[in-house]
């Protein structure tokens, strides 16, 4: 399931910078007493005049914890999604958590708290390297023509076990 790339234009003096957003989708089947996984899919539709581009390198995977009250790419069996960010201006990147599960069984979204985390590695001299941090904390890309590989993680927590069923949600990678 691929979602279209969203964009936002920001104007500062005579410079217009494009901010790109990439929806990260994940699907998960949860059953009591069994482990489950789900694929985190990435997609992009990049148009002309982009000054920051996000390219998907690898899907991620969500997995449940032993208690069944967390779905996360950080749990054993989970896998981070990977995206490459190319920018020609010193943009900031961040990851917005999802507002809800877009697909869920009855009660599956009750009491859920979503969070995202990300880390990055410079792939050229102007790229940014940074350790894992909350997705809502922006990271400034280093100068012009930067190329940074970003590991994206998604966590959904709730006070009790997730009900059995299919789950789908999204997070948004931003370059603004």
C-alpha positions in Angstrom: 0.0 0.0 0.0 1.7 3.2 -1.2 0.7 6.6 -0.2 1.3 9.8 -2.2 4.1 12.1 -1.2 2.7 15.2 0.4 4.5 18.5 -0.1 4.5 21.9 1.6 6.1 25.1 0.3 7.7 27.5 2.7 8.8 31.0 1.7 11.7 32.9 3.4 12.6 36.2 1.6 13.1 35.2 -2.0 13.9 31.6 -1.3 11.2 29.0 -1.7 11.9 25.6 -0.1 9.8 22.5 -0.7 9.0 20.3 2.3 8.3 16.7 1.3 6.4 14.2 3.4 6.3 10.4 3.0 3.6 8.3 4.5 4.9 5.1 6.1 2.2 2.4 6.2 2.2 -0.7 8.3 -0.1 -3.7 8.5 -0.1 -6.1 11.4 -2.2 -9.2 12.4 -2.4 -9.8 16.1 -3.5 -13.1 17.7 -3.5 -13.9 21.4 -0.6 -16.1 22.5 1.3 -15.9 19.2 3.9 -13.5 17.8 2.9 -11.5 14.8 4.6 -9.2 12.4 3.6 -6.6 9.8 5.2 -4.9 6.9 6.0 -1.2 7.0 5.6 -0.1 3.4 7.0 3.1 1.8 6.1 5.0 -1.3 6.8 8.3 -2.9 5.6 10.5 -5.8 8.2 13.2 -6.4 7.4 16.1 -8.7 9.6 18.6 -10.4 11.2 21.5 -8.5 11.9 19.5 -5.3 14.7 20.6 -3.2 14.4 17.7 -0.8 13.6 14.2 -1.9 12.9 11.1 0.2 13.6 7.7 -1.4 12.6 4.4 0.2 15.3 1.8 0.6 13.7 -0.9 2.7 10.4 -1.8 4.2 10.2 -2.2 8.0 8.4 -4.7 10.1 6.3 -4.4 13.3 6.3 -7.0 16.0 4.4 -7.5 19.3 6.1 -7.6 22.7 5.7 -10.5 25.0 2.9 -8.8 27.0 1.0 -8.1 23.7 0.5 -4.4 24.6 3.1 -3.0 22.2 3.4 -3.1 18.4 6.9 -1.9 17.4 9.6 -2.1 14.9 12.0 -2.0 17.9 10.7 -5.3 19.4 12.5 -8.6 18.6 11.4 -9.6 15.2 10.8 -6.0 14.2 12.7 -4.1 11.6 13.3 -0.4 11.0 12.2 1.2 7.7 14.9 2.9 5.8 14.7 6.0 3.6 17.3 8.1 2.0 17.0 11.9 2.1 18.6 14.1 -0.6 18.5 17.8 0.0 20.0 20.8 -1.8 19.4 23.2 1.1 19.9 22.7 4.9 16.4 21.3 5.6 15.2 19.8 8.9 13.9 16.2 8.9 11.5 14.7 11.5 9.0 11.8 11.8 5.4 12.5 12.8 3.6 9.8 14.7 0.3 8.4 13.4 -2.9 9.9 14.8 -4.7 6.5 14.8 -4.9 3.0 13.2 -6.5 3.3 9.8 -7.5 -0.4 10.0 -8.1 -2.1 13.4 -10.5 -4.5 15.1 -13.2 -3.1 17.4 -11.5 -1.4 20.3 -8.0 -1.8 18.7 -7.3 1.9 18.9 -8.5 2.4 22.5 -5.9 4.0 24.7 -3.1 3.7 22.1 -0.2 6.1 22.3 1.9 6.4 19.2 5.6 7.4 19.0 8.3 7.4 16.3 12.0 7.3 16.5 14.7 7.9 13.9 18.5 7.9 13.4 20.6 9.0 10.5 23.9 8.3 8.8 25.7 10.7 6.5 26.2 9.1 3.1 28.2 12.1 1.7 30.3 14.9 3.3 27.3 17.2 3.7 24.9 14.6 5.1 23.9 14.4 8.8 24.8 11.6 11.2 22.8 11.4 14.5 21.8 8.8 17.1 18.3 7.5 17.6 16.0 10.2 18.9 12.2 11.0 19.1 10.7 11.5 15.7 9.2 14.8 16.6 12.7 16.3 17.4 13.8 17.9 14.1 17.4 17.3 12.8 19.1 19.9 10.7 20.7 18.5 7.6 24.3 19.7 7.2 24.5 22.3 4.4 23.9 22.0 0.7 23.6 18.8 -1.3 23.3 16.5 1.7 22.6 12.7 1.4 21.4 11.1 4.7 20.2 7.5 5.3 17.4 7.5 7.9 16.2 4.5 10.0 12.6 5.0 10.9 10.9 3.2 13.9 7.2 3.2 14.9 5.9 2.2 18.4 2.2 1.8 19.4 1.6 1.3 23.2 -1.6 0.6 25.1 -2.3 -0.2 28.7 -3.7 -3.7 27.9 -3.2 -6.3 25.1 -4.1 -5.4 21.6 -7.3 -7.2 20.5 -6.9 -9.9 17.8 -7.2 -8.6 14.3 -5.5 -6.6 11.5 -3.9 -3.3 12.2 -2.7 -0.6 9.8 -1.3 2.8 10.5 1.1 5.4 9.1 3.9 7.7 10.2 5.1 10.7 8.1 8.7 11.4 7.2 9.1 15.2 6.8 11.8 17.3 5.2 11.0 21.0 5.8 
